[in-house]
Structure formats: C-alpha cells, structure tokens
C-alpha cells in the first residue's frame, strides 16, 4: 500500500509558514515571496520529516522552469575540476537547482557537442568552464545563449568570472628572482603551450626576457593531471648538462610529478631546485616539502558564478534587461617550503 504524498499546506503548517512560502521553497514559485535562509531550511526539514518529494515534471509544466542547470567542465580526473563540480553543485543546491553534468575527455580537442547535449535538455541556465578559445567560446556568444555564465574566460556580451593569473605569476617569478634563482624554467603539458590563450607560458616568456634570462620551456605529452608523465619529464630534464635551479609548473598536479622526480634523482628541494605550482589544491600543503603555489580563488569564483546565473535566469524569466557582467578575481602566491 502506497503512502499518500503530504500536501504543501501540511508542510507549511508543520514549518509554521504561509502556504506560498512553502511553495516558493519547494516548487520554485517565487512571485513576490522572499524567503530567508533560516525559513528555507525549516521548510525543507518539514518536507523531509513528512516524506515529501518534488514532482519535477509537474513543476516544469506549472512554472515553465526546469529548476535544472547544466554544468560543463574539464575532466574530473583532475582534482581541480572535481572540486569545481563539488563547489558549483553545493551552491546550486542551496538555491534549489539540480545539475546536469558533462565533462570533457582529455583527448577531446572540441567540446561543442557537449554543450549541444546540455542544450537539448533545456536547462534554465548553464555554467561553462572555458579557459581558452574554442567552438564553445564562440557558441555562447550567439543570441540564444543569454542564460549562461562562463568561468575562466571573459566572453563579450555574457556573464563571466575569471581569475587574474598574471598577479600570481608575477609574484611567483619575482619570488624566484629574489631568492637568487638564475635559470628559471617552465614545465607544462605540450598541448597547453601550443594552444591560443595560454596565459602562463606567455607571461613566463615575457617576464624572463624582461629580466635578461633565456626562457626554458619543458613540455610533456600528456594531460595537466598526468603526474607520472610530468615526473618522467623532470627526470629526463635532470640529465641535461645545464639544468634549471627553479621550476614554475603549469598546475599543482604537474608540480607533484616534478617533486617526485626530483626526490627520485636525489635533488634537494628547494636548496638545489625551487618548485612552484598553481591552483593550491587542498592537499598541496601536505606534501614533503609543502608546495609553494599560486592560489586559484575557485571557491569564490564558483559562488559568484552561481549567484550571477541565478540573477540572469530571474531577469530572463521576468522579461527584464540585465547588463552582462565580467568579474576578475586576482590570484596570489602562497609561499611554502618548496619555493625557497
């Protein structure tokens, strides 16, 4: 025998709120109702206690809203993107949204079909990671793509949030110079150096030329999270007649591989070679030695992207005009033992 689904009025009574407040929280029927976080939690708790489940199909027919957001990011094998998914999902859930997730494979040069897959599900909005120029970058500029927020890249006419890597890169390279390093190298996946819009390699090269040092770029065939391949590359680099005394790495995963290679070859860090990564993954401080790294403000970026998307969706549904916004958040250097 099936149990009867509790009504919104029963939930409202248990939570000690008005019926319209319960409807706003559970069904997304906002109207003029504004609900505090404390009240929202009380309604959700009452619904849970009474065994209430939202009928998404009926809700979509009633409100013409899916309460679903599409999320397109890089491969979650990379801890950076796994964390991005977790942060965006939590922020969206707090605002009453479910997510449809699609991720790029490491061997996919083009990701337009992934965006089209999300569009076919007719979400209320989308959050898209787009750090370099791709077909997705061009597609989101089309007139029918107002309901999107781009993370990692400023896109004309669209809401976007990005980190200013240049601030952290400058601090990292100046830190190397101030500690007396005279052969500063850059280690990165080959595909990242070859593509358009790689801020790291461009800034590194220009900085080294400005201080009168020759750029030393070492690349490896693999992805940005292939620790073993980065380790092999560093071990081969150490066989060269003149090796670097400082290593700027594409990201923390590359830096972890570099540290493993240096340890295996008996090179002392930072005495013989200093190492700096990028991202400040949660476990970067736990390495031996702890990793100096450029902190990517991912938590702040994800929260802001979700907030901007919610405001954009409301404006579209209300038929109101909202000017596109682009927010840049500076990065900073977190100095630990590996950087010297």
DAFEN-V197836 format. One record per helix or strand of 3 or more residues. SS is the DSSP state (alpha for helix, beta for strand). FROM is the first residue (numbers start at 0). TO is the last residue. If there is no record, write none. Layout:
BEGIN
ss=(SS	SS)
from=(FROM	FROM)
to=(TO	TO)
END
This chain:
BEGIN
ss=(alpha	alpha	alpha	alpha	beta	alpha	beta	alpha	beta	alpha	beta	beta	alpha	beta	alpha	alpha	beta	alpha	beta	alpha	beta	alpha	beta	alpha	beta	beta	alpha)
from=(7	18	36	55	67	78	97	111	124	134	147	158	164	183	189	198	215	226	245	251	273	283	291	297	325	331	336)
to=(14	26	49	62	72	93	102	119	128	138	150	163	177	188	193	209	219	236	248	263	278	285	294	317	329	333	338)
END
